Amino acid sequence: MYSSSPADAPLVREPVHAPVAHLIRGGIVEGIHYGSVVVLGADQEVQLQLGDIEAAFYPRSALKPLQAVAMVRAGLPLDGELLSLTAASHSGEERHLAGSRRILELAGLTEGHLRNVPDLPYDPVVRDAWVREGRMPSRLAQNCSGKHAAMLYTCMLNGWSLEDYLDPGHPLQQAVAEIVEDLTGQRVARVTVDGCGAPLFSISLHGLARATARITTAVPGTPEARVADAMREHAEMASGSGRDVAALMRAVPGLLSKDGFEGVQVAALADGRAVAVKIADGANRARVPVTAAALARAGVNPELLTEFAGEPLLGGGEPVGCVRPVRALDPVPSTACV
């Protein structure tokens, strides 16, 4: 345990976001993405911050590595691909569905026990194929099915009730809340419901970065290290074969990264350096290059991050600009934007 007495919960307030990326077309700033960014050094000290890194916010699926740690601490015996899937916002590929089924089988359960929201696969190519084949939304296809299957398995192992496993007062969710407070070092500010139906705990962006760094620097064999190893070694199970977050983990040795809806991303290296990003308007087109720029500021070799600089802005089918992180994050101008 990291702290027997977590700090007070972050304040619930309107976050004071700052410009983090410019949409540049033909050499003119056409739009501005606001948000917040924190970069931590290996000593966990703040090396750079933009915007409001201490206000309460919802990390969405970027919280899943912490939820997975809580389940492993509670006895979940998974490792490798299935543990990575436990922390996943998966794309709905057949391997993801098969993995979720396998977790349920290990628990002696079926898809009918899941309480997440039925949905089509998250990946647009996979989703389009489902529609062409006439397949309907399902709980297995929903991007959080691995987490929900693992939650049920954890409940079975502990003798906890299954029907109400998503209730914030359930022993499983109480265990998750305790781990969130332990790893972030701060009390939860608010509890709401995430898109999949699971409880969602509000922390600060700073707390999210700190928690992820604690996961990547944990002693080998601990629940934290097991989750980090599984996600890094099986990045496609934690996301999908065509997803930017999986590509980022493949590109940067030792990196653990997790994205979340509404423009959230966290990433941490094995030595404890970490970054966390929140794009105020939830835009992925800003999330990816801003995260890459923050990692470069954390000391990652920029050459490893070139494919994450953002897609060019097109005019008449030709590049005429880009989404560029602000100079405080990326002091070297992009030639696509000049």
Secondary structure per residue as TSV (DSSP state, phi and psi in degrees):
chain	resnum	aa	ss	phi	psi
A	1	M	-	360.0	142.3
A	2	Y	-	-90.5	-30.5
A	3	S	-	-154.9	126.6
A	4	S	S	-80.9	-11.7
A	5	S	S	-140.8	84.8
A	6	P	-	-57.8	155.1
A	7	A	B	-67.5	168.6
A	8	D	-	-57.6	155.7
A	9	A	-	-63.6	148.1
A	10	P	-	-62.8	153.0
A	11	L	-	-71.4	138.0
A	12	V	-	-86.7	110.1
A	13	R	S	-155.5	166.6
A	14	E	-	-68.9	119.2
A	15	P	-	-66.3	141.4
A	16	V	-	-93.0	77.5
A	17	H	-	-70.8	161.1
A	18	A	E	-128.0	161.4
A	19	P	E	-59.4	130.4
A	20	V	E	-122.0	-17.0
A	21	A	E	-154.3	145.3
A	22	H	E	-110.8	137.0
A	23	L	E	-91.4	112.2
A	24	I	E	-112.7	124.7
A	25	R	E	-126.3	121.8
A	26	G	T	56.4	36.5
A	27	G	T	81.8	4.0
A	28	I	E	-119.5	139.8
A	29	V	E	-72.3	109.0
A	30	E	E	-90.2	-28.6
A	31	G	E	-155.8	163.5
A	32	I	E	-132.9	129.5
A	33	H	E	-97.5	124.7
A	34	Y	E	-94.9	159.0
A	35	G	E	174.0	-164.4
A	36	S	E	-138.4	147.4
A	37	V	E	-142.9	138.2
A	38	V	E	-130.8	139.3
A	39	V	E	-122.6	122.7
A	40	L	E	-106.2	141.4
A	41	G	-	-80.8	176.4
A	42	A	T	-62.7	-22.2
A	43	D	T	-87.8	6.0
A	44	Q	S	72.9	7.9
A	45	E	-	-80.7	146.6
A	46	V	E	-72.1	119.1
A	47	Q	E	-92.9	-28.9
A	48	L	E	-158.0	141.1
A	49	Q	E	-144.5	141.2
A	50	L	E	-128.7	142.6
A	51	G	S	74.3	-142.8
A	52	D	-	-118.1	97.5
A	53	I	S	-92.2	-3.0
A	54	E	S	-110.1	-9.8
A	55	A	S	-70.5	150.5
A	56	A	E	-65.9	137.1
A	57	F	E	-150.6	168.6
A	58	Y	-	-101.5	117.4
A	59	P	-	-76.1	-4.6
A	60	R	G	51.4	-134.7
A	61	S	G	-72.6	-9.0
A	62	A	G	-65.3	-10.9
A	63	L	G	-83.2	-10.7
A	64	K	H	-60.5	-36.9
A	65	P	H	-58.8	-35.0
A	66	L	H	-69.3	-40.1
A	67	Q	H	-62.8	-39.3
A	68	A	H	-65.3	-41.3
A	69	V	H	-58.7	-42.9
A	70	A	H	-60.3	-41.0
A	71	M	H	-68.7	-39.2
A	72	V	H	-65.7	-40.4
A	73	R	H	-61.6	-29.3
A	74	A	T	-86.2	5.4
A	75	G	T	110.4	1.4
A	76	L	-	-59.7	121.7
A	77	P	-	-92.6	15.8
A	78	L	-	-78.4	153.3
A	79	D	-	-146.5	177.2
A	80	G	H	59.8	-138.1
A	81	E	H	-58.9	-40.3
A	82	L	H	-72.4	-32.2
A	83	L	H	-72.5	-36.8
A	84	S	H	-60.5	-41.0
A	85	L	H	-65.6	-30.0
A	86	T	H	-60.2	-33.2
A	87	A	T	-99.4	18.3
A	88	A	-	-94.5	150.4
A	89	S	-	-112.2	81.2
A	90	H	-	-79.9	166.0
A	91	S	-	-88.2	-6.8
A	92	G	-	85.7	18.1
A	93	E	-	-69.5	161.4
A	94	E	H	-58.9	-34.4
A	95	R	H	-67.0	-31.1
A	96	H	H	-70.3	-42.5
A	97	L	H	-65.3	-41.4
A	98	A	H	-64.1	-38.7
A	99	G	H	-65.4	-41.7
A	100	S	H	-64.4	-40.5
A	101	R	H	-61.3	-40.3
A	102	R	H	-64.0	-41.7
A	103	I	H	-61.8	-42.7
A	104	L	H	-63.6	-40.5
A	105	E	H	-62.4	-40.4
A	106	L	H	-61.5	-30.7
A	107	A	T	-87.8	-4.9
A	108	G	T	73.5	30.0
A	109	L	-	-122.1	176.2
A	110	T	-	-131.1	174.5
A	111	E	G	-57.2	-28.1
A	112	G	G	-64.2	-17.2
A	113	H	G	-84.0	-15.8
A	114	L	-	-67.7	146.6
A	115	R	-	-121.0	12.2
A	116	N	S	-75.7	170.2
A	117	V	-	-82.8	129.3
A	118	P	-	-59.1	141.5
A	119	D	B	-157.4	167.6
A	120	L	-	-84.8	162.4
A	121	P	-	-56.8	148.1
A	122	Y	S	-71.7	-40.0
A	123	D	S	-66.5	127.9
A	124	P	H	-62.7	-35.9
A	125	V	H	-67.8	-45.7
A	126	V	H	-64.9	-40.4
A	127	R	H	-63.3	-43.5
A	128	D	H	-62.5	-37.6
A	129	A	H	-64.8	-39.5
A	130	W	H	-59.9	-45.2
A	131	V	H	-64.3	-42.8
A	132	R	H	-61.7	-35.1
A	133	E	T	-83.2	-3.2
A	134	G	T	76.4	19.1
A	135	R	-	-80.4	144.7
A	136	M	-	-97.8	162.5
A	137	P	-	-56.5	146.0
A	138	S	B	-143.9	161.2
A	139	R	T	-70.6	-32.0
A	140	L	T	-67.6	-35.9
A	141	A	T	-73.7	-25.1
A	142	Q	S	-60.4	141.3
A	143	N	T	-66.2	-12.0
A	144	C	T	-103.2	13.2
A	145	S	H	-63.8	-32.5
A	146	G	H	-63.4	-43.5
A	147	K	H	-62.5	-45.0
A	148	H	H	-66.9	-39.9
A	149	A	H	-62.1	-41.7
A	150	A	H	-67.7	-35.1
A	151	M	H	-61.4	-43.6
A	152	L	H	-64.3	-41.5
A	153	Y	H	-61.4	-43.5
A	154	T	H	-61.6	-40.6
A	155	C	H	-63.5	-44.0
A	156	M	H	-59.4	-43.7
A	157	L	H	-64.3	-29.7
A	158	N	H	-100.1	-0.6
A	159	G	T	72.1	24.3
A	160	W	-	-88.6	154.9
A	161	S	-	-64.8	150.7
A	162	L	S	-98.6	-37.4
A	163	E	T	-62.7	-32.6
A	164	D	T	-113.2	29.4
A	165	Y	T	-64.7	-14.2
A	166	L	T	-94.8	-0.9
A	167	D	S	-71.0	130.8
A	168	P	T	-57.0	-23.3
A	169	G	T	-87.6	-3.6
A	170	H	S	-65.7	146.1
A	171	P	H	-54.3	-35.9
A	172	L	H	-63.2	-48.9
A	173	Q	H	-70.2	-30.1
A	174	Q	H	-65.6	-38.2
A	175	A	H	-66.1	-39.2
A	176	V	H	-62.3	-46.0
A	177	A	H	-59.4	-39.8
A	178	E	H	-63.6	-40.9
A	179	I	H	-69.2	-38.6
A	180	V	H	-58.7	-45.4
A	181	E	H	-68.4	-36.7
A	182	D	H	-63.9	-49.8
A	183	L	H	-75.7	-36.2
A	184	T	H	-78.8	-24.6
A	185	G	S	77.3	18.8
A	186	Q	B	-147.4	153.3
A	187	R	-	-75.0	152.3
A	188	V	-	-69.7	134.2
A	189	A	-	-83.0	-45.9
A	190	R	-	-146.3	158.3
A	191	V	E	-125.5	130.3
A	192	T	E	-134.6	-162.7
A	193	V	E	-115.4	128.0
A	194	D	-	-77.0	173.0
A	195	G	T	-59.2	-31.5
A	196	C	T	-82.5	-9.8
A	197	G	S	106.2	-9.9
A	198	A	S	-80.1	153.2
A	199	P	E	-59.8	142.5
A	200	L	E	-124.4	128.0
A	201	F	E	-104.7	132.8
A	202	S	-	-90.8	127.4
A	203	I	E	-134.5	-166.4
A	204	S	E	-103.4	160.7
A	205	L	H	-61.0	-39.7
A	206	H	H	-60.6	-44.3
A	207	G	H	-63.3	-38.1
A	208	L	H	-62.9	-44.5
A	209	A	H	-62.7	-43.8
A	210	R	H	-61.9	-43.3
A	211	A	H	-63.6	-42.7
A	212	T	H	-67.0	-37.1
A	213	A	H	-63.6	-37.4
A	214	R	H	-67.1	-31.3
A	215	I	H	-68.6	-44.3
A	216	T	H	-76.3	-19.4
A	217	T	T	-102.1	7.9
A	218	A	S	-68.8	156.4
A	219	V	-	-64.0	136.3
A	220	P	T	-53.2	140.3
A	221	G	T	91.9	-14.7
A	222	T	S	-75.3	162.7
A	223	P	H	-55.3	-40.8
A	224	E	H	-60.8	-47.2
A	225	A	H	-66.5	-36.1
A	226	R	H	-63.2	-41.7
A	227	V	H	-65.8	-46.0
A	228	A	H	-60.5	-45.8
A	229	D	H	-62.3	-43.6
A	230	A	H	-63.1	-44.3
A	231	M	H	-68.6	-39.6
A	232	R	H	-70.1	-38.3
A	233	E	H	-79.6	-21.9
A	234	H	T	-131.9	60.0
A	235	A	H	-61.9	-33.6
A	236	E	H	-70.3	-25.3
A	237	M	H	-76.1	-27.1
A	238	A	H	-81.6	-8.5
A	239	S	S	-149.1	-90.2
A	240	G	-	-179.5	163.3
A	241	S	T	-65.2	-26.1
A	242	G	T	-108.5	15.5
A	243	R	-	-91.7	144.4
A	244	D	H	-64.9	-33.4
A	245	V	H	-68.9	-34.9
A	246	A	H	-68.5	-42.3
A	247	A	H	-62.2	-36.9
A	248	L	H	-65.3	-42.5
A	249	M	H	-67.2	-33.0
A	250	R	H	-69.8	-34.0
A	251	A	H	-77.3	-32.7
A	252	V	S	-111.6	109.7
A	253	P	T	-56.8	132.2
A	254	G	T	79.3	4.4
A	255	L	-	-85.3	135.9
A	256	L	E	-110.1	128.2
A	257	S	E	-141.5	147.0
A	258	K	E	-145.2	133.2
A	259	D	E	-99.6	170.1
A	260	G	E	-153.0	153.3
A	261	F	T	-57.0	159.9
A	262	E	T	66.2	36.5
A	263	G	T	73.1	35.3
A	264	V	E	-106.7	139.2
A	265	Q	E	-152.5	142.5
A	266	V	E	-131.4	147.8
A	267	A	E	-151.6	141.9
A	268	A	E	-145.4	145.2
A	269	L	-	-97.0	167.0
A	270	A	T	-64.3	-22.5
A	271	D	T	-90.5	2.8
A	272	G	S	100.7	-9.6
A	273	R	-	-64.3	138.0
A	274	A	E	-150.9	154.5
A	275	V	E	-135.8	151.2
A	276	A	E	-140.6	140.2
A	277	V	E	-132.1	137.6
A	278	K	E	-132.3	117.8
A	279	I	E	-92.3	122.6
A	280	A	T	-59.0	-39.4
A	281	D	T	-91.7	4.8
A	282	G	-	76.5	13.6
A	283	A	-	-78.8	123.6
A	284	N	H	-66.1	-30.1
A	285	R	H	-64.3	-22.3
A	286	A	H	-95.5	-33.6
A	287	R	H	-56.1	-46.8
A	288	V	H	-65.6	-54.7
A	289	P	H	-67.4	-31.2
A	290	V	H	-68.0	-41.2
A	291	T	H	-63.0	-43.0
A	292	A	H	-62.2	-42.6
A	293	A	H	-64.5	-39.4
A	294	A	H	-64.2	-40.0
A	295	L	H	-64.7	-38.2
A	296	A	H	-62.8	-39.8
A	297	R	H	-66.8	-25.0
A	298	A	T	-79.7	-7.5
A	299	G	T	110.6	3.7
A	300	V	-	-71.3	138.0
A	301	N	-	-56.8	118.3
A	302	P	G	-57.0	-26.5
A	303	E	G	-64.9	-24.2
A	304	L	G	-77.8	-11.2
A	305	L	G	-111.9	6.5
A	306	T	G	-61.2	-35.2
A	307	E	G	-74.3	-5.4
A	308	F	G	-110.3	18.8
A	309	A	S	-74.4	-8.8
A	310	G	-	106.1	149.0
A	311	E	-	-75.1	145.2
A	312	P	E	-66.9	150.5
A	313	L	E	-85.8	128.5
A	314	L	E	-101.2	147.6
A	315	G	E	-137.1	117.9
A	316	G	T	62.2	26.0
A	317	G	T	85.5	0.3
A	318	E	E	-117.1	147.9
A	319	P	E	-63.4	127.7
A	320	V	E	-129.5	4.7
A	321	G	E	173.0	-162.7
A	322	C	E	-166.1	172.1
A	323	V	E	-96.9	114.6
A	324	R	E	-117.7	128.5
A	325	P	E	-56.4	148.6
A	326	V	-	-63.1	161.2
A	327	R	T	-60.6	-28.8
A	328	A	T	-62.5	-27.2
A	329	L	T	-95.1	-42.4
A	330	D	-	-131.4	91.3
A	331	P	-	-73.5	-11.7
A	332	V	S	-96.4	117.2
A	333	P	-	-61.4	142.2
A	334	S	-	-81.2	134.8
A	335	T	T	-64.9	-24.8
A	336	A	T	-69.6	-17.1
A	337	C	T	-107.5	-6.3
A	338	V	-	-82.2	360.0
